[in-house]
Amino acid sequence: MTPLDSRLRPFTPADADAFAALQLAALGRAGSGEDLLAADARRPPADLLRRRLLVSAGGEILGGTQLQTWAFSPPGFLHAQLMVHPHARAQGHGRALWQDLLVAARQAGARGLHTDVPDPDPADRDWASRRGFSVHAHRFASQLDLTRFDPAAFESQRQAAQAQGVTFTDLSSTDLNSADPNSADETTLDRYLNFVADRLTETPDLAGHPRWPLAQVRGILRLDHDPRPDWLVLAVGPDGEWLGTTAMIRFRSLPFAYNELTALHPQARGRGLALPLKLQVIERARREGFTAMRTNNHSLNAPMLAVNRRLGFVQQAGRFEMHRLLP
């Protein structure tokens, strides 16, 4: 039951700006209503199961929920987001939103729920713990100041990669709009998507998860709506073998370049290639005029975290991923 001075109602596209503002106030998650609707338009309709708002009698938005599938969800789990505006907390609104969300998740047949809570606020984690959630993973962003970055400081790492016969290239010669499945361009792109899909299953984030379909890989690389093949970089061995990749994307409303992933084939690890590979997207970001680069990491990905620290990435506030099984 909702508090007497509030009511739950479905989200409509006209609420996009207000929902984005709620995400910023409650979770510190920046973005615009336009971004929210654009992301909705790109995803399959079944991915977003429900979005609801809690509003006061005067129409003020007090909180909201979102229930959806997510690329990093464990099999059978749904991603649950519950937000109460800071000025409206401790008034029973969170309890009302949670009960409504729990009913919806059970009706959807979910095996469990997972949610993210900001790590600087123990109260959020305690609130989730009292509702049966437990910490599963810790993730955080790291940011690099590109205005102060000195590529000359890493020349020895470049030379070490070159001494192994490693070269760096990208997909800029590949026509991402080619409709011919037998073309060289389409063959290269298909090979690249499969290469990335294989690397993703080797990360702490997706270990034990089903391998992503190629359409999902295309999605995270923005190939269908903002393709930048020159930002998809490969490390290639002396015999033409693909050793690793790094990929950069952009969010048009945010002022930084985003390093979506950097990954090496298992047989190429331990050779000092991750750092010079990552330098490739840093150089491209600087040429594009970006002043910062951001990436996200799982706290257990020690090798990549070490590379990031060496390059000068500074850890930002992060989030705990918390899981709850549903009876």
VEXLUMGU-893998 format. One line per 8 residues: number of its first residue (from 1); their letters; for each residue x, y, z of N, C-alpha, C. Coordinates in pm, whole numbers, plus 50000, padded with zeros to 5 digits. Layout:
<vexdos>
NUM	a	X,Y,Z,X,Y,Z,X,Y,Z  ...
</vexdos>
This chain:
<vexdos>
1	mtpldsrl	50086,49881,50000,50000,50000,50000,50089,50124,50000  50053,50221,49919,50133,50344,49912,50093,50438,50025  50186,50527,50066,50149,50629,50165,50029,50709,50116  49951,50764,50211,49823,50825,50178,49837,50944,50084  49952,51014,50089,49966,51134,50007,50035,51107,49875  50041,50981,49832,50112,50949,49707,50041,50836,49635  50075,50819,49508,50018,50710,49429,50120,50663,49326  50109,50537,49290,50194,50479,49186,50124,50491,49052
9	rpftpada	50199,50525,48949,50141,50528,48815,50247,50485,48714  50206,50438,48597,50303,50398,48494,50380,50518,48440  50502,50491,48399,50585,50590,48331,50532,50612,48189  50538,50736,48143,50507,50769,48004,50626,50843,47944  50640,50848,47812,50752,50921,47753,50761,51066,47798  50649,51127,47833,50651,51266,47880,50724,51280,48014  50745,51166,48084,50813,51168,48213,50964,51151,48200  51018,51143,48079,51158,51106,48060,51253,51200,48132
17	dafaalql	51233,51330,48117,51323,51426,48183,51315,51413,48335  51195,51394,48387,51178,51382,48531,51242,51253,48582  51230,51145,48505,51290,51018,48546,51442,51029,48546  51498,51095,48444,51642,51116,48439,51689,51201,48556  51612,51303,48592,51647,51386,48707,51641,51306,48837  51545,51214,48847,51535,51128,48965,51657,51037,48974  51700,50981,48862,51819,50896,48863,51942,50973,48910  51952,51099,48867,52066,51181,48910,52058,51211,49059
25	aalgrags	51940,51250,49108,51926,51286,49249,51942,51166,49342  51885,51051,49301,51884,50935,49390,52006,50846,49376  52062,50839,49255,52172,50745,49229,52300,50812,49182  52292,50942,49153,52409,51010,49099,52439,50970,48957  52338,50921,48885,52357,50870,48749,52317,50979,48649  52416,51036,48582,52391,51147,48490,52332,51098,48359  52248,51180,48299,52188,51148,48170,52066,51237,48149  52019,51240,48028,51905,51324,47995,51784,51237,47960
33	gedllaad	51668,51301,47958,51548,51231,47915,51559,51185,47771  51624,51267,47689,51643,51230,47549,51726,51103,47537  51832,51093,47618,51914,50972,47618,51832,50850,47660  51748,50870,47760,51667,50760,47811,51574,50706,47704  51506,50794,47633,51413,50751,47530,51487,50691,47410  51606,50746,47378,51684,50691,47267,51728,50549,47300  51769,50526,47424,51809,50391,47465,51690,50296,47462  51573,50345,47503,51451,50262,47496,51421,50220,47353
41	arrppadl	51438,50314,47260,51406,50286,47120,51498,50182,47059  51620,50172,47113,51716,50077,47056,51700,49937,47111  51639,49923,47225,51633,49791,47288,51505,49717,47246  51510,49584,47244,51387,49509,47216,51281,49542,47320  51155,49554,47280,51049,49592,47375,51042,49503,47498  51075,49375,47483,51063,49282,47595,51171,49305,47701  51277,49380,47667,51386,49399,47764,51344,49486,47881  51264,49590,47855,51218,49677,47962,51079,49630,48004
49	lrrrllvs	51071,49563,48116,50944,49504,48157,50849,49608,48214  50903,49700,48296,50814,49797,48356,50893,49912,48418  50836,50031,48408,50892,50149,48472,50775,50221,48538  50787,50252,48667,50677,50312,48742,50727,50435,48818  50636,50526,48846,50667,50646,48921,50576,50657,49043  50632,50706,49151,50555,50738,49271,50543,50889,49279  50423,50941,49275,50402,51086,49272,50316,51128,49391  50339,51252,49436,50260,51306,49546,50125,51352,49494
57	aggeilgg	50038,51391,49589,49906,51440,49550,49917,51565,49463  50026,51640,49481,50046,51760,49400,50120,51735,49271  50150,51609,49239,50216,51575,49114,50366,51570,49121  50426,51592,49238,50572,51585,49250,50617,51440,49247  50724,51413,49170,50777,51277,49162,50864,51249,49285  50823,51151,49363,50892,51117,49487,50989,51000,49470  50960,50913,49375,51045,50796,49354,51001,50720,49232  51069,50610,49205,51035,50531,49089,51105,50396,49091
65	tqlqtwaf	51060,50308,49005,51122,50176,48990,51137,50144,48842  51228,50052,48818,51251,50003,48682,51286,49855,48692  51223,49775,48612,51247,49631,48609,51276,49592,48466  51391,49530,48444,51432,49502,48307,51531,49387,48301  51547,49332,48182,51658,49241,48158,51782,49327,48137  51898,49267,48155,52024,49341,48142,52130,49246,48092  52220,49300,48012,52322,49216,47948,52404,49137,48049  52427,49193,48167,52512,49127,48266,52432,49053,48373
73	sppgflha	52301,49037,48353,52218,48966,48450,52250,48818,48449  52256,48755,48566,52266,48609,48569,52143,48547,48503  52154,48427,48450,52038,48364,48388,51918,48358,48483  51803,48403,48434,51682,48401,48513,51663,48519,48606  51761,48609,48612,51751,48725,48701,51705,48847,48622  51639,48938,48691,51601,49067,48635,51672,49178,48713  51705,49285,48641,51769,49399,48705,51661,49490,48762  51669,49517,48892,51570,49599,48960,51636,49729,49005
81	qlmvhpha	51569,49839,48977,51617,49970,49020,51505,50037,49099  51536,50078,49221,51439,50146,49306,51501,50275,49355  51429,50386,49336,51484,50517,49370,51381,50597,49449  51426,50661,49555,51345,50757,49628,51424,50886,49633  51358,50996,49599,51427,51125,49601,51480,51150,49743  51601,51204,49756,51660,51223,49890,51568,51296,49989  51494,51394,49944,51410,51471,50038,51284,51394,50078  51256,51282,50012,51132,51207,50040,51159,51075,50111
89	raqghgra	51281,51054,50160,51313,50926,50223,51262,50920,50367  51259,50795,50419,51214,50768,50556,51068,50807,50577  50989,50796,50472,50847,50828,50481,50759,50713,50432  50819,50595,50411,50743,50479,50365,50734,50465,50215  50792,50559,50140,50783,50551,49995,50863,50433,49939  50981,50409,49995,51062,50297,49948,50992,50164,49970  50922,50151,50083,50850,50027,50113,50740,50004,50010  50669,50110,49974,50561,50096,49876,50615,50058,49739
97	lwqdllva	50724,50121,49700,50785,50089,49571,50837,49946,49568  50897,49902,49679,50953,49767,49685,50844,49660,49673  50735,49677,49743,50628,49579,49737,50571,49568,49595  50556,49681,49531,50504,49682,49394,50603,49615,49299  50731,49642,49318,50834,49583,49232,50843,49432,49253  50832,49389,49376,50841,49246,49408,50726,49169,49343  50607,49223,49347,50492,49159,49283,50516,49145,49133  50566,49252,49071,50590,49250,48926,50696,49147,48889
105	arqagarg	50802,49136,48969,50909,49040,48940,50858,48897,48949  50774,48869,49047,50719,48734,49060,50624,48703,48946  50546,48801,48906,50455,48781,48793,50533,48755,48664  50652,48811,48654,50735,48790,48535,50808,48657,48537  50798,48584,48649,50862,48453,48658,51011,48458,48681  51061,48568,48739,51204,48581,48762,51252,48482,48868  51372,48429,48847,51435,48342,48947,51496,48424,49059  51536,48546,49025,51597,48634,49124,51606,48775,49072
113	lhtdvpdp	51648,48864,49159,51667,49005,49126,51811,49044,49156  51861,49139,49079,51986,49202,49119,51972,49352,49103  52044,49422,49188,52036,49567,49190,52174,49624,49218  52189,49753,49192,52316,49822,49218,52292,49931,49322  52380,49940,49420,52371,50047,49519,52504,50120,49524  52503,50252,49536,52628,50329,49539,52713,50291,49661  52843,50273,49641,52925,50233,49754,52952,50343,49858  52938,50475,49824,52965,50574,49929,52856,50582,50036
121	dpadrdwa	52743,50518,50015,52630,50532,50107,52592,50397,50168  52646,50364,50286,52613,50235,50349,52465,50217,50376  52391,50328,50391,52248,50316,50420,52174,50247,50306  52215,50275,50181,52151,50210,50067,52174,50059,50070  52299,50020,50102,52329,49877,50108,52253,49811,50223  52243,49879,50336,52169,49823,50450,52021,49806,50414  51965,49904,50341,51825,49896,50302,51802,49772,50216  51892,49748,50120,51879,49631,50033,51902,49501,50111
129	srrgfsvh	51997,49503,50204,52025,49382,50283,51903,49341,50365  51831,49438,50418,51712,49406,50498,51602,49346,50413  51612,49360,50284,51513,49303,50193,51566,49178,50123  51670,49119,50178,51716,48989,50132,51827,48991,50029  51879,49107,49994,51988,49115,49897,52123,49095,49967  52216,49035,49895,52353,49022,49945,52451,49065,49836  52567,49111,49878,52666,49163,49783,52722,49050,49699  52720,49070,49569,52774,48973,49474,52904,49022,49411
137	ahrfasql	52914,49151,49382,53032,49204,49314,53043,49353,49342  53163,49405,49319,53185,49549,49332,53245,49598,49201  53185,49702,49146,53234,49762,49022,53250,49912,49042  53343,49969,48969,53362,50114,48981,53421,50168,48851  53397,50295,48830,53454,50364,48715,53593,50416,48751  53676,50432,48649,53805,50499,48662,53816,50600,48549  53875,50713,48578,53882,50821,48480,54025,50869,48460  54056,50896,48334,54189,50943,48295,54178,51085,48242
145	dltrfdpa	54261,51174,48295,54267,51312,48248,54353,51316,48122  54289,51331,48006,54362,51328,47880,54440,51457,47855  54406,51563,47925,54478,51690,47904,54617,51685,47966  54638,51595,48060,54768,51586,48127,54842,51457,48093  54784,51378,48005,54844,51249,47972,54968,51268,47885  55075,51197,47918,55201,51206,47843,55230,51072,47778  55203,51055,47648,55227,50926,47583,55374,50887,47580  55464,50986,47585,55607,50954,47581,55651,50871,47701
153	afesqrqa	55576,50879,47810,55613,50804,47930,55599,50654,47911  55532,50612,47803,55505,50470,47781,55571,50419,47652  55672,50490,47607,55738,50450,47483,55805,50313,47496  55857,50282,47613,55923,50152,47631,55824,50038,47614  55699,50057,47658,55598,49952,47641,55562,49934,47494  55558,50045,47421,55533,50037,47277,55644,49957,47209  55764,49991,47243,55878,49924,47179,55884,49776,47215  55846,49742,47337,55845,49601,47376,55743,49522,47293
161	aqaqgvtf	55627,49582,47267,55528,49516,47183,55579,49504,47039  55642,49610,46990,55696,49608,46854,55804,49501,46839  55885,49482,46944,55992,49381,46939,55935,49240,46929  55809,49221,46971,55744,49090,46958,55678,49073,46821  55690,49173,46736,55627,49166,46604,55480,49202,46606  55434,49267,46714,55293,49302,46727,55268,49437,46659  55162,49442,46581,55118,49567,46520,54975,49596,46565  54934,49721,46547,54800,49761,46588,54726,49816,46467
169	tdlsstdl	54602,49772,46454,54518,49816,46343,54376,49835,46395  54288,49883,46311,54148,49898,46351,54058,49856,46235  53928,49869,46253,53833,49824,46152,53791,49937,46059  53869,50043,46048,53828,50158,45967,53817,50125,45819  53882,50020,45774,53870,49981,45633,53750,49891,45609  53675,49859,45715,53560,49769,45704,53432,49851,45686  53356,49817,45585,53228,49884,45560,53122,49821,45651  53089,49891,45759,52995,49834,45856,52852,49831,45803
177	nsadpnsa	52827,49894,45690,52693,49893,45633,52678,49792,45519  52781,49712,45499,52775,49614,45391,52664,49514,45417  52583,49489,45316,52472,49393,45330,52507,49257,45271  52624,49245,45214,52664,49121,45149,52734,49030,45250  52672,48920,45291,52733,48833,45392,52860,48766,45343  52885,48767,45212,53005,48702,45159,53118,48802,45132  53095,48930,45161,53199,49029,45135,53311,49016,45237  53429,49064,45197,53543,49062,45288,53515,49146,45412
185	dettldry	53446,49259,45392,53414,49345,45505,53325,49273,45605  53221,49206,45554,53128,49138,45643,53197,49022,45713  53287,48955,45644,53361,48844,45704,53450,48893,45818  53517,49007,45796,53603,49064,45899,53522,49107,46020  53409,49173,45994,53326,49218,46104,53270,49099,46182  53227,48996,46115,53175,48878,46183,53284,48813,46268  53404,48808,46214,53515,48752,46290,53542,48837,46414  53535,48969,46398,53561,49058,46511,53455,49042,46620
193	lnfvadrl	53328,49037,46580,53221,49022,46678,53235,48890,46754  53272,48785,46686,53294,48657,46753,53415,48663,46846  53517,48734,46803,53637,48749,46887,53600,48821,47017  53522,48928,47007,53480,49001,47126,53389,48914,47213  53295,48843,47153,53204,48757,47229,53281,48653,47310  53386,48596,47250,53468,48498,47321,53543,48562,47438  53593,48684,47417,53669,48751,47523,53577,48789,47640  53453,48826,47611,53363,48867,47717,53337,48754,47817
201	tetpdlag	53327,48631,47768,53301,48519,47859,53421,48490,47948  53536,48551,47919,53657,48530,47999,53675,48638,48105  53584,48735,48111,53594,48843,48208,53527,48803,48339  53566,48867,48452,53496,48839,48578,53348,48873,48571  53311,48972,48489,53171,49013,48479,53083,48904,48423  53134,48827,48324,53048,48734,48250,53096,48589,48258  53189,48561,48345,53235,48422,48361,53117,48336,48406  53094,48227,48335,52983,48137,48368,52851,48176,48306
209	hprwplaq	52845,48293,48239,52723,48334,48170,52719,48275,48030  52602,48263,47971,52596,48220,47831,52668,48321,47741  52725,48270,47634,52792,48357,47537,52690,48450,47473  52726,48577,47463,52634,48673,47405,52610,48646,47257  52487,48663,47209,52463,48661,47065,52532,48781,47001  52565,48769,46872,52641,48875,46806,52563,49006,46800  52432,48998,46794,52352,49122,46793,52374,49201,46923  52392,49130,47032,52415,49197,47159,52555,49261,47163
217	vrgilrld	52652,49194,47103,52787,49251,47094,52783,49377,47007  52712,49370,46896,52697,49489,46812,52639,49605,46892  52545,49573,46980,52479,49675,47058,52574,49751,47149  52659,49679,47224,52749,49748,47317,52856,49827,47243  52883,49789,47118,52983,49860,47038,52921,49972,46955  52791,49994,46968,52719,50102,46900,52725,50090,46747  52734,49969,46696,52754,49952,46553,52628,49983,46472  52513,49981,46536,52389,50002,46462,52339,50146,46467
225	hdprpdwl	52398,50229,46555,52347,50366,46561,52456,50472,46573  52578,50435,46605,52687,50533,46611,52819,50463,46581  52831,50400,46463,52949,50318,46436,53076,50400,46421  53181,50357,46489,53313,50416,46473,53414,50302,46459  53425,50247,46339,53517,50134,46321,53661,50168,46353  53699,50296,46343,53834,50337,46378,53859,50334,46528  53754,50314,46605,53769,50303,46751,53766,50157,46797  53762,50064,46704,53768,49921,46736,53906,49872,46694
233	vlavgpdg	53993,49853,46791,54136,49835,46766,54176,49691,46795  54266,49640,46712,54317,49504,46727,54469,49505,46744  54518,49417,46829,54660,49385,46835,54681,49258,46753  54768,49264,46655,54787,49155,46560,54930,49103,46570  54943,48970,46578,55074,48908,46589,55147,48900,46456  55273,48858,46457,55353,48855,46333,55299,48760,46228  55221,48662,46267,55162,48569,46170,55017,48603,46137  54975,48723,46177,54839,48767,46147,54735,48725,46250
241	ewlgttam	54778,48658,46356,54682,48614,46456,54633,48734,46539  54507,48731,46576,54450,48837,46659,54482,48807,46806  54552,48899,46869,54597,48879,47006,54507,48947,47109  54443,49056,47070,54359,49128,47165,54288,49243,47099  54200,49304,47173,54124,49418,47119,54096,49519,47230  54078,49642,47190,54025,49746,47278,53925,49825,47197  53817,49870,47262,53708,49938,47191,53666,50062,47268  53642,50169,47193,53598,50295,47253,53464,50334,47193
249	irfrslpf	53377,50390,47276,53249,50443,47229,53230,50580,47292  53121,50646,47256,53090,50775,47318,52942,50779,47355  52913,50857,47458,52776,50890,47495,52760,51037,47462  52671,51067,47371,52668,51202,47314,52637,51311,47416  52571,51279,47525,52540,51381,47624,52648,51394,47732  52751,51310,47726,52855,51311,47829,52989,51351,47768  53073,51419,47845,53193,51482,47786,53317,51394,47780  53303,51265,47801,53421,51180,47800,53407,51067,47698
257	ayneltal	53522,51016,47656,53525,50893,47576,53515,50775,47672  53455,50666,47624,53436,50551,47712,53506,50429,47652  53597,50372,47729,53666,50250,47688,53580,50130,47730  53506,50076,47631,53408,49971,47659,53475,49843,47708  53584,49805,47645,53657,49687,47691,53799,49688,47637  53887,49620,47708,54021,49588,47660,54044,49444,47701  54072,49358,47605,54080,49216,47635,54182,49149,47546  54252,49052,47602,54352,48974,47529,54310,48828,47520
265	hpqargrg	54347,48765,47409,54330,48621,47396,54412,48553,47506  54361,48446,47566,54437,48381,47675,54581,48351,47640  54610,48313,47515,54747,48280,47478,54836,48403,47462  54776,48523,47465,54855,48645,47450,54875,48717,47583  54826,48661,47691,54840,48728,47820,54980,48710,47877  55015,48801,47965,55146,48796,48028,55259,48847,47941  55227,48912,47830,55330,48962,47737,55337,49114,47735  55267,49178,47828,55273,49323,47837,55203,49396,47725
273	lalplklq	55098,49336,47668,55031,49395,47551,54910,49480,47587  54854,49463,47706,54731,49537,47739,54757,49687,47742  54868,49729,47798,54894,49873,47809,54915,49938,47672  55004,49887,47588,55018,49950,47456,54891,49939,47371  54811,49836,47393,54683,49825,47323,54590,49937,47368  54583,49961,47496,54496,50066,47549,54545,50205,47507  54675,50219,47486,54726,50347,47437,54663,50385,47303  54626,50285,47225,54569,50313,47094,54438,50392,47104
281	vierarre	54350,50355,47197,54225,50430,47208,54247,50562,47280  54345,50567,47369,54376,50694,47434,54421,50796,47329  54504,50753,47236,54549,50843,47128,54431,50888,47043  54341,50796,47012,54225,50831,46929,54133,50929,47003  54117,50909,47132,54034,51000,47210,54093,51140,47213  54223,51149,47228,54287,51280,47231,54275,51350,47095  54287,51273,46986,54274,51334,46854,54133,51387,46831  54033,51321,46894,53894,51365,46879,53862,51486,46966
289	gftamrtn	53956,51524,47052,53933,51640,47137,53871,51610,47272  53858,51482,47308,53808,51449,47441,53910,51490,47546  53860,51538,47659,53950,51577,47768,53960,51470,47876  53877,51367,47868,53879,51260,47968,53836,51130,47904  53882,51020,47962,53838,50886,47923,53794,50815,48050  53687,50740,48036,53636,50666,48151,53621,50519,48113  53634,50433,48211,53610,50291,48192,53552,50235,48320  53496,50115,48315,53443,50049,48435,53512,49915,48452
297	nhslnapm	53534,49879,48577,53603,49754,48606,53537,49679,48720  53546,49548,48711,53511,49459,48821,53629,49460,48918  53599,49462,49048,53707,49472,49147,53801,49353,49146  53757,49239,49087,53843,49121,49082,53932,49115,48958  53917,49213,48869,53998,49213,48747,54132,49281,48774  54215,49215,48856,54339,49275,48903,54434,49314,48790  54455,49231,48686,54549,49271,48581,54510,49400,48511  54381,49416,48478,54341,49538,48409,54342,49659,48502
305	lavnrrlg	54309,49637,48628,54316,49747,48723,54459,49798,48737  54556,49706,48733,54696,49747,48742,54738,49829,48621  54691,49788,48503,54720,49864,48380,54660,50003,48389  54536,50012,48433,54470,50142,48445,54545,50235,48540  54584,50182,48656,54658,50266,48751,54788,50315,48692  54857,50228,48619,54985,50267,48560,54967,50378,48457  54857,50374,48384,54830,50477,48284,54783,50608,48346  54740,50603,48472,54698,50725,48539,54549,50736,48563
313	fvqqagrf	54473,50629,48536,54330,50631,48566,54309,50643,48717  54213,50725,48757,54183,50748,48898,54046,50688,48929  54042,50605,49032,53918,50537,49068,53813,50636,49116  53689,50616,49068,53575,50697,49108,53488,50615,49204  53388,50680,49258,53292,50607,49341,53228,50496,49259  53201,50384,49323,53150,50268,49251,53016,50221,49302  52983,50096,49266,52854,50039,49303,52872,49892,49342  52795,49852,49440,52787,49711,49476,52673,49649,49398
321	emhrllp	52699,49537,49332,52593,49458,49271,52544,49360,49376  52413,49364,49403,52354,49280,49506,52248,49188,49445  52244,49065,49492,52153,48964,49437,52054,48919,49544  51935,48879,49496,51833,48821,49585,51756,48716,49507  51754,48594,49558,51672,48489,49498,51526,48512,49534  51436,48474,49444,51293,48483,49470,51240,48344,49496  51169,48323,49607,51115,48189,49636,51021,48143,49526
</vexdos>
